[in-house]
Amino acid sequence: MKTKKISENIYEIEKLERMKVPVRVYSSPKVFERIKEDKTLEQIKNVAELPGIINYAIVLPDAHQGYGFPIGGVAAFDLEKGVISPGGVGYDINCGVRLLKTNLTRKDIRGKENLILEEVYKNIPSGVGAGSSFKLKEKELKEILKNGVKFLIEKGYGEKDDFKFIEEEGCIQNANPDKVSQRARRRGIGQLGTLGAGNHFLDFQEIEEIFDKKTANAFGLKKGQIAILIHCGSRGLGHQIASDYIQLMEKEYGSKNLPDRELINAPIKSKLGKDYFSAMNCAANFAFANRQIITYNLRDTMKKIFPNIKVEIVYDICHNIAKIEEYKINGEKKLVCVHRKGATRSFGAGRKEIPEKYKKVGQPVLIPGSMGTASYVLVGTKKAEKLTFGSTVHGAGRLKSRMSALKEFKGEKIKKDLSSKNIFIKAGSWKSIAEESPEAYKDIDEVVRIVDEEGLSKKVAKLKPIIVIMG
C-alpha cells in the first residue's frame, strides 16, 4: 500500500479506487513501522470507502488491528449521506477512563500498599463474568440506561457534583432502553460496579512530573499527589448491543458491497441507524454508571483505611463511541457523526461540552499506561478540533495480540519484575498479567510525544503506577 510522508509525524494514503477520502496517519517513523505489521492500514483504507465520510479517515499513533475499524481509528460522517457502524465503535461501548484525585501523598500510603490492594480487590469485583453485589431491578436498570450517573447520584451513590466532571455529564441524550434487547439487559443487570477482564484495571498512581503548571492547577493536580485511574466499560450489556445490531444490519442491508463485512453499517438517518445510536447511548450511560459505582465502593473502602481521605473526579472520558458533534467543514459549522474507536475526545478551551471549571484551558485527556509503564494527563486543543475531529490517542496501543503475549510472557515473572520496582499488583489469574505485559504495548512515552508535538493534545502531567488491580 503506497504511503507518502507529509511531515515528520504525518503520513498519507492517497485517495484511490473506491476511497471517498484520503487516509491520514499520525505517527513517528519508528511507530509507523510497527503499525504496518498488522492490518491497520488496510482496515482504515476500507473505512475511507464508506458512504458520507468527511475529510480523512484517521489513524492515531496507538493504532492496531481491530474489528472493522482499527483501534485508534477516527472517522466523521455526514448526517444525511453517512453511515453509523458498530465496527467503528467497538464491542465494549464507552470503554473509558476515569481519573480521581486524592488528598494523599506517596508518604501517606507507604507501608499500606498491600492492605489497600487486598481491600480494594475484595470490594470491587473483577474478571470474566464477575458479578456485582449492587443489585438492580429491571425498572432501575432502564433508568440508568436512560439517565446514567445522574440517576445514581439522586439515589445517593456519589457526591452531588460528580456528574459535572464526566463527559456529557454522565448522561448521553437520545438513549432509549426499549432499543436494548432483553438479552443485553439480562447480561448487564448483575454487572454494575465491576471491572471485567482484559485490559481493564484500577491503578493507584503518584503524579511524578508536571509539564504545564497552569493547566495542572486547573485540574487540581500536583507533584507527589496520589491519583487513581479506573479503566472499564459497558461489560456484557455493551457487547450484546454490538452483536445484536451487527446481525440486524447484516440482515437489513447485507455486506456484499462492503470492502469488509466487519464494516456492516446502516445509514445514520435510517430507522435501524437511529435505533443502534439510541441503544449505543444506553450502553454508554451504563458504562458511566459502572465507573460511578466503582468510585462509590472505592471511596467507601478507602475511608476505612484513611478516614479523612478526599476522592474527587478529575474527569471521565469515553474511548469507544459515535457522537454527533459540531465542526467547521469547508468554512461552515456542521453537525457530523464522529466515530472514535479506541480514541479519546480532545476538545480545546471554550467548547460548550467542557465542564465550566475547565473551559479556559480545555478538557482533560487521560492516557493510561499498562501495569509497569507511566500514564499521562494531557489537555485537549483547538488544533485537534481542526485536524482530527477533536480526537487523540487512548493509550499506548498493543504491539502483540493477547495470544502472542501469552506465548511469550509469564505472569509470575512479570509480577516479580514489577515487585522489584515497588509496584504492587493483583489480578484474577497469571494469564491476565501475561496478556497485559508492558512489552505487549507500544512505548507510551513515544506515543504521547507524537500527539504532543502535533498538537492533538498537550502534556500536563506524568503518573507512575504504585498499586495495580487487573481485571
N, C-alpha and C positions, 0 to 999 in steps of 0.2 A: 504494500500500500504506500503510495507516494506521499510523503510529507515534506513540507518546507519550513525552514526555521525563520520566524518573523523577527524574533529578538532573543536575547539570552534565555528567557524563561517562557517563550511562547512559540508553539508550533501550529501549523495549519494543514488540514487535508482539504484540498480544493474541491469545490462543488463539481461532481462528476455524475454521469449516468442519471440515476433516479433520485439523486440527492436534491433536496429542495434548498438547502443552505450548506455552507462550508462547515467544517469542524474546527474548533479552537481547542488546543491542548495547552494548559498551563503547567509547565514542568521544567525543571533544570535538565541539562543533558544527561546527568547521572540517573535521575529518577525516570526520565523518558525511556532509557534503555530497559528498565525494569517493567515499565508499563507495556512495552512492546512484547513482553514474554508471554502474555496470555491473549485473550480475545477482546480486550478492552476497546482497541481502536476499530476493530470490525463491528463491535456492538454499537459504538457511537456513530459510525458511518451509517448503520441501519437506522438509528434514531433520526438521522438527518433526512431520511426518506419519508418520514411520517407527515401526513397532511397538516397544513396550517402552522408548521414550525417557523419560528421567527428568528432572524439574525444569524445565530450559530447554534449548533449542538456543541455542548461544552464538556470538556474533561478537566477535572481538577487534579492536583498532584498526588492525592491519596487514592487515585482511581485503580480499580482492579475489576476483573470479570465478575458479573452478577447475573441475575435473571432478567433477561430483556435488556434494560439499560445497564451499563456498567455501574458499579458502586463508585460514587464520586462523579456521577454524571448529572448534568443540568440541561433542561430544555424548556422553552416557553412556547405556548401555542395560542394562536388567535382564537378568541371565544366563538366566532362564527364559523370559521373554516377548520378549526383544530380538533384534536382528539384528546382524550384522557385515557391513560394506560396504567393498569395495576403494576405492570413491569417497570414503569417509571417511578413508582412509589416504593414498591417492595412489599414483602410479606409481613414484616414487622412494622406496621404502620405507626408513625410517630415513635419509633425507636429514637430516644433523645437523651439529653444530659441535663441534669440539674446540679448547679453549684450552690453549696451552702457555706456561709462564713460563720465562724465561731469567735468567741472572746477568749479562746485558749491559745497558748503558745506551745512550742515543742517541749519546753521545760515542764509544762503542766501535765503532759501525758507520758513523760519519760518514766519507765518502770511500770506503767499501767497498760502497755500495749497489748499484752496477752489477755488481760481482763476485758479490755474494750473489744478485742477481736472475738472472744468467746461469747460475750453478752449480745453484741450486735448480730452475730451469726445465728444465735439462738432465737432472736426475736424478729428477724427478717428472713422469711423463707427464701431459699434459692434452689436452683436445679430444675431439670426437665420435669414438667408436670407438677411442680411444687404447689401445694395448696396453701391457702391463707386462713388464718384464724378470723379474719374480717368477713363476717357472713352477711350476704346481701339477699334481699327479697327481689323478685323479678321487677316489681314496681320501682324499687330503689335503683336497680341496675339501669333501667330505662332513663331515670332522672340523671344518672351520671353520664350516660351516653349522649344525652341532650345538653346538659348543663355543666359537665366536667367538674372542675375543682370548686367552683362557687357553691355547688350543692353540698359538698363535703364540709366546707368551711361553715356553712349555715348549721350543719349538724355537729359542729364542734371539733372537727378533725383538721385543725390548723389555726393559725393566727389570722386576725381579720384582714391584714394587708398582704397576705401571702400571694393572692391572685394577681396583684399588681406587678409582680416580678416574674411572670410566666408569659411566654409567647401567647398572643391572643387572649391574655388574662385567663389562661387555663380553660377557655371555653370557645371553641371554634363554632361559628354560627352555621346555619343550614345543615344541622345534624338531626336526622330523623331515625329514631330507633326502629321504626317499622320497616326500614330498608335493611335491617340487620337480621339475618336468619336466626331461627330458633337454635340451630346447632351452634352458631357462633356465640350467641348469648350464653348458651349452656357451657361452652368451653371457657368463657371469661368470668362467669359469675363467682367461681371459687378461687380466682387468682389475683384479686386486687390486693396490692401491698406485697407483691412477690417479685424477686429479681429475674427469675427464669434462668436460662443456661446460656451457653455460647460465650460471647464476649461481654456479657452483662456483668456489672460489678458495682461495688460500693467501696470507695477509697477514702482513707484519711490522708491528707497531704499537707505538707508545710510549704508556705509561699517562700520560695528560695531567692527569687530575684524580681525586682520591679523595673520595668523598662520605661514606663510612662506614668510618672507620679501623679499628674493631674487626673488622668483617667482612672488610675487605681484608687485614688481618693474618692472619686465619684462612685465607684463600685464598692467602696468600703473595704478595700484590701490593703494589707501592709506586710512588709517582710517579717518572717517568723511566725505569722499567724497560721493557725490550723484551719484548713478548709476541707470540705467533704464533697466528693463527686459521686453522683448516682447516675448510672447508665442502664436504662432498661426501656421496654416499650409496651406494646398492647397485648402481649402474651398470645394465648391461643385464640382470643377473640379477633385480633387483627389478622392473624394468619388465616383464619377461616373466612373472613370477609374477602381477603385477596383471592383465595381459592374459589369461593362462590362466584365472584364476579368475572374471574378469568373464564370459568365454564360458561356463564351466561353470555359473555361477549363472544366467545367462540361459537356458541350455538346460534347467536343472532347474526353475527357478521362474518364468521369464518376467518381463516388465516391464509388462504391461498394467494392473496395479493400482497402479503407482507414479506419483507426480507427475512423475517424470523418470527415464527409462531409465538415466541415468548413476548413479542410486542403487540399482542392482541389488545384491541382498544375499542372505544366507542366514541362517536362524535360528542364533544362536550355538551352541545345543546340537545342531544337526543335524550329520550326518557331513560334509557339504560345508563348513559353517561351521567345524567343528573342523579340517578339512584346510587351509582357507585360513589360519586362525590359525597353524597349525603352519608352513606354507610362508612366511608373512609373517615369523614369528620367525626362520626361517632367513635370510631376506633382511636382517633387522635385524642378525643376527650377522655376516653378510658385510660389511655397511656398517661396523660397529665394527672389523672386521678390516682393511677397506680403509683407514680412518683410522690404524690401528696401523702398517701397512706404510709409509704416507706418513710417519708420525712417525719410524719406524726409518730410512728413507732420508734424512729431513731432518736427524736427529741426525748421521748419518754424514757428510753433506755439510758441515754447519756445523762439525764438529770439524776438518775440513781447513783451514778458514779461521780458526777460533778454537779452538785445541787444548784450552783449559781451560773451554770452554763447558759449562753445565749446562742441559738442556732437560727440564723436568718437566711432567707433565699436571696442569692445574688441574681440569678436568672435561671430559666428553664427553657431549653430550645429543642425544636423538632429536628430530626435528620431525614426521615422518610415521609414525604408529604407532597401533595399537589395543592397549590394555593392560588387564589385569584388576587393579583396584586397590580398596582398601577406603576407604569414606567413611561418614560419618553421614548416613543418609537418614531423614527423619522421626524423628530421635532414636535410631535404631538403626544399629549398624555393619552395613554390607552391601558385598559384593563386586559391582562393576559393570564393564562393559566400556567404557572411555573411548577414544573416537576423537579423536585430535589431528591435524588436517590443517593443516600449516603453523602449528603451535602447539608451545610448549615446556612441559615439566613444571615446576612451580614449588612444590615442597614446602617447608614451613616446618620450623623446628627440631624435632627429636625423632622424625621419621618413620624407621621402620626401614630404608627404602630408601636413606637418605642415607649417604655414607661416614662412618665413625666420626669422622674429623678435622673434619667439618663439622656434626655432629649438634647442637651447641649454637647454631649460627647459622642453619642452613638450607642448602639446596643452591644451588650456583652456577647462575645463569641467564645464558646467553650470547646477546646480541642483536647480530648483525653488521650493519654498515652496508653501503654499496656504493661501492667504489673511493675516492671522494673524501670520503666522509662518515664521521662518528665511528661507532665500535662501543661497546657498553656491556656491563659485567658488572653483573648485579643479583643479588639473593638471593631465594629462594622464601619464601612466607609462609603462615601458618595461615589467613589471610583468603582466599587463593586456593583453599585446600582447601575452604572453605565455599561460595564463590561460583562458581567456575569449574572444579570438579573438579581443583584443583591445576594450573591452566593459565595461561599468559601468552603474550605475543607471541613470534614467532620472528625478527622483523626489522622493517624499515620497511613492507614491503608495496608491491607495484607500483601505480603510478598509470597507467602506459601499457603496453600489450602490447608484446611484443618486435617485432612487425611495425610498430607505431606508432613505437616508438623508432628503428627502422632508417630510417624515412622522415624523422624529424625531426632525428636527431643523426648526426654524423660522427665515427667513431672517431679519425681523425687529429687533429681539433680537441680532442676530449676528452683525448687523451694530452698535447697541447700545454698545455692548461689545467692538467692535473694536474702536469705538469712544472714549471709556474710556481709551484706550491705545494709543490715539493720532494717530490712523490710519484712514485716510480719504478714503472712498470707494464710488463708484458709479457703478451701474450695470443696465442692461436693465430691470430687474424685481427682486422682492424679491425671486422668485423661483431660479434664477441664484445664488444668495448669499447662499441660503439654501443648494443647491446641492453641493456647493464648501466649505462648512463649514470646518474649520480646523480639527474638530473632525471626519470628514468623511475620514481622511487620517492617514496613519501611522505616527509615530514620526520621523520627518525628521532628527533630531539630531542623533537618533539611527541608521537610515538607512545610513547616511553619516559616522558615526563611524565605521560601519561594513566594508564599502568599503575602508575606510582609513586604518584600521587595516590590512586588507587582501592585501593592496597594489594595488587594482584595479583602484584607483585614490587617490590622496593625497590632503588634505585640504590646501587651500591657504587663503581664506577669508570668513567671515560670514557677511551676509547683513540682515538688518531688514527693514520691509516694512513701508512706510510712506503714500503713495498715491497709491490706488489700483483701477484700472478700469477693470471691469469684462465684458466678452463677453455676 
